[in-house]
Amino acid sequence: MKSEAKFLTRKEVAERLRVSKSTVERMEAAGELIGVVGFGNKRLYLESDVDKILDNICEQIYNRKKAAARLNSI
């Protein structure tokens, strides 16, 4: 059985990523985020795409903290 895709508005994406709506627009223009449905000026984004971005950000933070800890132990 297929699970239904959940969509987020630009505002919801901005809140989830803790950035401005214009940053979400810039991310889309840069190809970092793909708006999948458009109604005039309105765009919707797959929740799974936003979750992947959050996972990548968390991984980068974790790796930086890990590297800093290694440098501090030298």
JOTAHU-V932503 format. One record per helix or strand. SS is the DSSP state (hx for helix, st for strand). FROM is the first residue (numbers start at 1). TO is the last residue. Records with the same first field share a line. If there is no record, write none. Layout:
SS = FROM-TO + FROM-TO
//
This chain:
st = 7-9 + 35-39 + 42-46
hx = 10-17 + 21-29 + 47-72
//
